[in-house]
């Protein structure tokens, strides 16, 4: 690797201290680099590696911006809180970058989701997500009706605040907060988790990565129109009664650089702060 993009969340690195620190290190090692702020809309440059400075949200945005590009690997430097997706802590930046430049790393391929929105007017829109696709209520604080199909067969008619379909990577995000299971990130499966379902026995459903999930927005109580939104790793699209979202495993993947020799459970133990 010789050419890097330093992808910076300027809200978390307000004085650009970490950005300058990383750039200084790369320059001293004779590497080429460019700086790209998360908040800008400039296209990502053609590089060998993207160094992401921020938290999990910054990692997800960087992954989305590469959706139409070749699979450039990401290495996250944690400027957030838990940082499940980030590999490097601030105190260890120089040592981690040295290890990277020496080629002492592995590439870990993470599955992504493909979501196609079918609007009742006949139009459709295709999006991608590394973490999860979330369909939830919009506007008035009330529960919604959702019809969920798996492989064209009705799974359940949910009355809930929303539905999460997550990858293993996203299992430690919103899915975890909603009571869903934690999944080893290298696994190939989907997890469907209802958000605050109005029933006593509703649980997450673990599906094969080859399954197709369709979530419909039907009419609400007494035939009233429902207004919802589908969120792809932070990018939202409005929905209404008669719309549906088809979710399958994407052919695209995101490549993460893995420097640590620790396994998933060991890293999870550390991130969760257990002693």
C-alpha positions in Angstrom: 0.0 0.0 0.0 1.4 3.4 -1.1 -1.6 5.6 -1.6 -4.1 6.5 1.2 -7.2 8.6 1.8 -7.6 10.0 5.3 -11.4 10.1 5.7 -12.0 12.5 8.6 -15.1 13.3 10.7 -14.3 16.9 11.5 -17.0 17.0 14.2 -15.1 14.4 16.2 -11.6 15.6 15.2 -12.4 19.3 15.6 -8.9 20.7 15.6 -7.7 18.0 13.1 -5.2 16.8 15.7 -5.6 13.2 14.7 -5.8 14.0 11.0 -2.6 15.9 11.1 -1.0 13.2 13.2 -1.9 10.5 10.7 -0.8 12.7 7.7 2.5 13.5 9.3 3.2 9.8 9.9 2.4 8.9 6.3 4.5 11.7 4.9 7.5 10.7 7.0 7.2 7.2 5.6 7.1 8.4 2.0 3.5 7.5 1.4 1.0 9.4 -0.8 -2.1 10.6 0.9 -5.1 12.9 0.5 -7.6 14.2 3.1 -11.4 13.9 2.6 -13.8 15.3 5.1 -16.9 13.1 5.9 -19.1 16.2 5.6 -18.1 17.0 2.0 -19.7 15.6 -1.2 -16.5 15.2 -3.1 -16.0 11.7 -4.6 -13.5 9.4 -2.9 -10.1 9.3 -4.6 -8.7 6.2 -6.2 -6.5 4.9 -3.4 -5.1 1.6 -2.0 -6.7 2.1 1.5 -9.0 4.4 3.3 -8.1 5.4 6.9 -11.4 6.4 8.6 -11.1 8.8 11.5 -14.3 8.8 13.6 -16.8 6.3 15.0 -19.0 3.6 13.6 -21.2 6.1 11.8 -18.2 7.5 9.9 -17.2 3.9 8.9 -20.7 3.3 7.6 -20.7 6.5 5.6 -17.3 5.7 4.0 -18.6 2.2 3.1 -21.7 3.6 1.4 -19.7 6.1 -0.6 -17.7 3.2 -2.1 -20.8 1.4 -3.3 -20.0 1.9 -7.0 -16.2 1.6 -6.7 -13.8 -1.3 -6.4 -13.5 -2.7 -2.9 -11.0 -0.5 -1.2 -10.2 -1.7 2.3 -11.1 0.4 5.4 -9.1 0.8 8.6 -11.0 2.6 11.4 -9.3 4.8 14.0 -11.8 5.2 16.8 -12.7 8.8 17.8 -16.1 7.7 19.0 -17.3 5.8 22.0 -17.5 2.0 21.7 -16.4 1.8 18.1 -17.4 -1.8 17.2 -16.3 -1.2 13.6 -13.0 0.6 14.3 -9.8 -1.3 14.7 -7.4 1.2 16.2 -7.5 3.3 19.4 -6.0 6.8 19.4 -3.1 5.8 21.7 -2.0 3.1 19.3 -2.1 5.0 15.9 1.6 5.0 15.0 2.1 1.3 16.0 -1.0 0.3 14.0 0.1 2.2 10.9 3.6 0.8 11.1 2.0 -2.7 11.2 -0.2 -1.8 8.2 2.7 -0.6 6.1 4.7 -3.7 6.9 1.9 -5.8 5.5 1.1 -7.5 8.8 -2.6 -7.6 8.5 -5.6 -9.6 7.2 -8.5 -8.6 5.1 -12.0 -9.4 6.5 -14.9 -9.4 4.0 -18.2 -8.2 5.5 -21.5 -8.9 3.8 -23.8 -6.1 2.8 -27.6 -5.7 2.2 -29.3 -4.7 -1.0 -32.6 -3.0 -0.6 -35.1 -2.2 -3.4 -37.9 0.2 -2.6 -41.1 -0.4 -4.6 -43.4 2.6 -4.5 -47.1 2.2 -5.2 -46.8 4.6 -8.1 -44.6 2.0 -9.9 -41.3 3.7 -9.4 -38.4 1.9 -7.6 -35.1 2.8 -5.9 -32.1 0.7 -5.0 -29.8 1.2 -2.0 -27.2 -0.6 0.0 -26.3 -1.0 3.7 -23.3 -2.5 5.6 -25.0 -2.4 9.0 -28.8 -2.6 8.6 -32.0 -1.6 6.9 -34.6 -0.2 9.3 -38.2 0.5 8.5 -40.0 2.6 11.1 -42.7 5.2 11.7 -42.4 8.8 10.6 -44.2 11.7 12.1 -46.9 11.0 14.7 -45.7 8.8 17.6 -47.8 5.7 17.0 -47.2 2.1 16.3 -47.5 0.8 12.8 -48.6 -2.3 10.9 -46.0 -4.1 8.8 -46.5 -7.3 6.7 -43.2 -9.3 6.6 -42.7 -12.0 3.9 -39.8 -14.4 3.7 -39.3 -16.1 0.3 -42.7 -14.9 -0.7 -44.5 -16.5 2.2 -46.0 -14.4 5.0 -43.9 -14.6 8.2 -46.0 -12.3 10.4 -48.1 -9.2 10.5 -46.3 -7.0 13.0 -47.7 -4.2 15.1 -44.5 -2.4 16.2 -42.5 0.8 16.0 -40.4 -0.7 13.2 -38.5 -3.6 11.8 -34.7 -4.0 11.6 -33.0 -6.3 9.1 -29.4 -6.5 10.0 -26.1 -8.1 8.8 -23.8 -9.7 11.3 -21.7 -6.5 11.2 -24.8 -4.5 12.2 -25.9 -6.9 15.0 -24.0 -4.8 17.6 -25.9 -1.6 16.5 -29.6 -0.8 16.6 -30.4 -4.5 16.6 -28.6 -5.0 19.9 -30.4 -2.0 21.4 -33.7 -3.6 20.3 -32.9 -6.8 22.0 -31.6 -8.7 19.0 -28.7 -11.2 19.1 -25.0 -10.4 18.6 -23.6 -12.3 15.6 -20.0 -13.0 14.7 -19.2 -10.5 11.9 -17.8 -13.1 9.5 -21.1 -15.1 9.5 -23.4 -15.1 6.5 -26.9 -14.6 7.7 -29.7 -12.0 8.2 -31.4 -11.1 11.5 -34.9 -9.7 11.5 -35.7 -7.8 14.8 -39.0 -6.0 15.5 -38.7 -2.7 17.4 -41.0 -2.5 20.4 -43.5 -5.0 19.2 -46.9 -4.9 20.8 -46.9 -8.5 21.9 -45.4 -10.5 24.8 -43.7 -13.2 22.8 -42.2 -11.5 19.7 -38.5 -12.3 19.2 -35.8 -11.9 16.5 -35.7 -14.3 13.6 -32.4 -15.5 12.2 -32.5 -16.2 8.5 -30.2 -17.6 5.8 -28.2 -15.1 3.8 -29.9 -16.6 0.7 -33.4 -15.6 2.0 -35.5 -12.8 0.5 -37.3 -10.5 2.9 -40.1 -8.2 1.8 -41.6 -5.7 4.2 -44.9 -4.1 3.1 -46.5 -0.9 4.5 -50.2 -1.7 4.5 -53.1 0.5 5.6 -53.3 1.2 9.3 -56.2 1.0 11.7 -59.5 1.6 10.1 -57.8 1.8 6.7 -55.8 5.0 7.6 -52.8 5.9 5.5 -49.5 5.1 7.2 -46.3 7.2 6.8 -43.0 5.5 7.3 -39.3 5.7 6.4 -36.7 3.2 5.4 -33.2 3.9 6.6 -30.0 2.5 4.9 -27.1 3.1 7.3 -28.3 6.7 7.9 -29.7 7.4 4.5 -33.5 7.7 4.7 -36.3 7.4 2.1 -39.9 8.1 2.9 -42.6 5.4 2.5 -46.3 5.3 2.7 -49.2 2.8 2.5 -48.8 0.6 -0.5 -45.0 0.8 -0.6 -42.7 -2.2 0.0 -39.0 -2.9 0.5 -37.3 -6.0 -0.8 -34.1 -7.0 1.1 -31.5 -9.5 0.1 -27.8 -10.1 0.5 -25.9 -7.9 -1.8 -23.2 -9.1 -4.2 -21.1 -6.2 -2.9 -18.9 -6.5 0.2 -16.9 -4.2 2.4 -13.3 -5.1 3.2 -12.0 -4.3 6.7 -8.4 -4.4 7.6 -7.8 -6.5 10.6 -4.5 -5.9 12.6 -5.4 -7.5 15.9 -4.8 -11.2 16.4 -7.6 -11.2 19.0 -10.8 -13.1 18.1 -14.3 -11.6 17.9 -15.4 -12.7 21.4 -12.2 -11.2 23.0 -12.8 -7.9 21.2 -16.4 -7.9 22.2 -15.5 -8.6 25.8 -13.2 -5.5 25.7 -15.7 -3.3 24.0 -18.4 -4.1 26.4 -16.2 -3.1 29.3 -16.4 -6.4 31.2 -13.7 -7.2 33.8 
